[in-house]
């Protein structure tokens, strides 16, 4: 039985890791850390885990963690992760980091958008954890940088188009909406019930969201050429889910039937990407609680644009579910182990 640690178990991604891992037949949770909730059972922080998880959160030093775990999930904030990941790797552990600390390949870009990097020597060692693009590399990795939620939804939506050179690289516009859990569990006026419910608003407008460089890094790699995008996120009055709508100018006269065939071929062997039939569009409620990414397709003949829509659960495929998917690949489990549950509806 593989021993796993959840470092930073009190946040939404940590709680979701607990929910998913308690259903995994090949692992046991041996460590759950929390500085603020030392001595508190994880099931008290997350009552939905009652009778499923009996582990108690502890404020442990890094060496105490490595002595009790084979795989470590780092569900801690940016900067905090880079301070502990090197120690875990030196101890011979496999690490899935859910922060942004090892996602960007260029340290200068990271420091422009975040803060000084104290473990830049590990950037070349880290594998970007989007299985649909880097499955073979993930299998051989000991450090996986789990992707951001918005970048996951956008990258999967655009991959077939960019891989086949079907769109104008200067024309990409991304309009994404996320549920309030994307802001984390810490108290904030902007995510209070009265601030969110019955409303809908953009934020970080003008290309200033921290996921912009990650999105551009992914899409540039797919296109084989540097590109920039217009990206605007919005806050939805829901707890979970991301819906991204992506617009781009076509460079060929591909029709909807051919576009659908292209996407089916690209994702036919992917266990967690569902390409919807022409005329159907994804919705956040149809992926809720699951590791699926649903993709819808449309071609606007009047403007010569393609419109791709994608929906994911931001805490599952956008965070903890993808982290478990990566662990499965790293540790030799079937990729969908512990992730087979159908979406929760309504």
N, C-alpha and C positions, 0 to 999 in steps of 0.2 A: 504494500500500500504506500503510495507516494505521500509524503508529508508536505503540506503547504502552509505558508504563512501569509496572512493579510496584514500588511503594514499600513496602518491608516484605516482601520476597520469601521470607524464611526461615521464616515461620510457616506453619501449615497452610493458611490461606486464600491466602497468597502462592504456595505450592507448587501448590495446586489451580488457581489462575489460570494458572500456567505450563502445567499439563496441558491445560487447556481451550483456552487461546490458541494453543498450538502446533498445534492442529487447525483453527484458524480461517483460512479462505482469504483473508481481507481484511486481516489485520494481521500485523505482525512485532514481536516483543518486542525493543526497543532498549535498555531500561534495566531492571535488577533491583537494588534497593538492599538493603543489610543492613549495619548498623553493626558487628555482632559477627562477620560473615563476609566482611569486605572481602577481595577477591581470590580467593574460593572459588567455583568453578563451581556454578551452581544444581543441576546434575545430580549433583554430589557430595553436596550436602545432601539431595537427593531422587533416589536412584539409579534410580527407575522412569522418570525423564525422560532417562536416558542415550540418546544417539543421536537425541533429539528436540529438545533444547534445548542450545545450546552457549554461552549467555550466562554471563558471570562477574558475580557480585555485587560491587557497589561501594558504598562509603560516600560518597555524593555530596551536594553542596550543592544547594539548591533550584534555583538558576539553571542548574546543570549538567544537571539533570533536564529542565527546560523546553526547553533547547536541543536535546534529542534525542527529544522525544515530542510527539505531538498529543493523546493521551488518557492520563490518569494515573489508575491505580487506587491508592488509599491503603489499604493493608492494615496499618496501624499502629494502636497502641493509642489509646484515648480520650485526649484532651488533646494527644497528639502530632499528631493530624490537624489540629486547629484551628489549630495553629501554622504549618502549611505550606500548607494549602488556600488561604488568601487570596493567597499569592504565586503559586500555580499559576493561579488565576483571573485575577489581574492580568496575567499573561503571555498570556492568551487561550486557555488550555487547557481542555479538557473534563475534568471530574473525577468519578469514582465513588468515594465514600468509604465504606469498609466498617466504620468505627467508628460509635459512637453519637453523635458530636459534632454532627451536623446533622439527626438524626431527630426530635427533639422540638421542637415549634413554640414552646413557652413557655420562655423562658430561665430563669425562676424554677423551673420543674419540673425542667429539666435540672440546674441547680445544686443542687437538693435531693437528687437521686439520684446525681450524679457529682461535679463540682467546678466552680469558677468558669469561666465561658466567656469566652474572649478574642476570639472572632469572632462574637459574637451578631448583628452587623449582617448576617450572611449567612444567618441562619435563614429569613428570608422568601424568599430567593433559591433555597434548596435545595428540590428536589422529592423527595418520599418515593418511593423506587424500588420500589414494588410494581406491576408492569405491569398486573396484572389489575384494578387500581383507577385507576391514574394514567397510563395509556399515553400519552395525548395530551400531557400536561404533560411527561412524560419526553422525548418527541421534541424538545421545544423548550428543554430545560434544558442548562445548562453545568455544574451541580452537582447530582448525585443522591446522596441519602442512602440507601445500600443498607440494607434492613431487617434487623433481627435475625432469628435462626433461629426462636426460639419465636414471636415475633409473626407471622412468615410463616405458620407452620403453623396458628396459631389464627385469624388474620384470614381466610384463605381458607376455613377450615372454617365460619365463622359469617357470612360476607358475605351469602349469599342470605337467611338468616333475618332478619338485621337490616335489610336493604334493604326487606324486605316486612313488617316489623313483626309477626313471627310468634311472638316470644318475650318473656317478662317480663324486662325489662332488669336487674332486681334479683336474678335467679336464676342468673346465669351462674357455673358452676364449671368450672375448667380444670385438668386433670391431665395433665402433660406429662413425657415421658421422653426423655433425650438420651444419645447415646454420648459416650465420654470425650473425643473430639477437640474437643467444644464448649468445653472448658476451655483450649484452646490447647496449644502445643508446649513451653512452658516447663516445666522440672522442678517437680513439686509432689507432696508426699506423698499427697494425696488422689486422684491419678490414677495412682499406681504400680500395676503389674500386681497385686501381692498385695493392694492396697487395693480394687481394682475387681472383679477376676475372682471368679466364684462368689458375687457379692453384688448387692444392689439396695437403694438407699436414697434417701430424699428429701433435699433440701438447700434452703437459703434459704426455709424454711417460715414462713408467716405474712405473706405479701404483701410481702416485702422484696427479692425479686429485681429487678435493675435493668431487666428487660424489662417489668415491670408497667406503668409509665407509658406505654410505647410501645404495649403492647397496648390499654390503655384509651383512648389517643388515637385509635388506628385504629378501634376498635369504636364509640366515641362519634361519630366522623365518619360511620360507616355508619348508625348509629341516628338521627342528627340530634339527639341528646340526650346529656348527660354521663352516664356510667355507671361503675361500679366492678365489679371481678371478684375472685373468689377464684382465685388461681393458685398451684399447687404444682409445682415441677420435681423430677425424679428423675434419678439417674445410673444408666444401664444399663451392664452389663459388655460393651459392644460398642464398636467404634471409631467407627462412623458411624451416623447416623440419629436422627430425632426422631419419636416417636409421641405425638400429642396426642388426648386424649379429652375432649370438651366436653359438659357437661350444661346444660340450660336448661328452664324450664317453658314449655310452649306456651300461647299465648293463643287458639288456635283448634284445632279438631278435625282438623287435617290428618293424613291417613294416609300410610303409607310410599310408596305408589305416587305420590301427588301430590307428596310431598316429593322423591322421586327425579326427577320431571319438572321440578320447580322448579330443582333443581341442574343438571340436564342443560341446561336452557334458559340458565341464567346462565353456564355455563362451556363451552358448545358451541363457541365460537370461540377458546377459550384453548388454545394449543399445549402447555402444560405442566401442565394440571389434568385429572386423570382421575377421573371420577365412577364409582364401582364399582356394579355391579348390586346390587339389593336382596338381602340375605343374605350379601353379600361384605364383608370388612373388610380394610383396608390392613395392610401389614407393612413394616417398615424394609428387609427384604432384597429387596423387590420394587421399591424405588426407588434402591437403592444405586448410587452413582456417576452418577446421572442428575439432570436438572433437573426431574423430575416431582414433583407433589404429588398423592397418591392420597387420595380422600375416600370414606369409608363412612358409611352412614346407618342410623339405627334410630329407631323410635318406641316408647316404653314406655307402652302404654295404661293400665297399672295406676296409674302415677304421673302421667301427663299430661306426661311429659318427652320431649324429643328428645335423642338422643345422636349426636353427630357425631364421627367419628374421622378423623384425617389423618396421613399419613406423608410425610416428606421426608428427603432426605439433608441433614444440617445444614451440610455444607461446600459443597454444590452449590446447590440451590435456597435453602438457608438462608444462603448467603454468596456464594461465587465464581461459581457458575453464574448466579445472579440478577444479579450484577454484570456478567457478559458479556451477559446478556439486555438489561440497561439500556444498556450501551454500544452494542449493535446498534441499539436504538431511537434513541439520541442521534445516531448516525453514519450512519443511513440504510441499514443492512444489514437483510436479512430477520431477523426477531426470533429465529428458531431457529438462525441460523448458528453453527456450532461447537458446538452443543448437541444434535445429533440422535442421539447415541449412546444405545442401549438400556441399561436398567439391567443391572448385573452380578449374575448369580445362578448358583450359590448363593454 
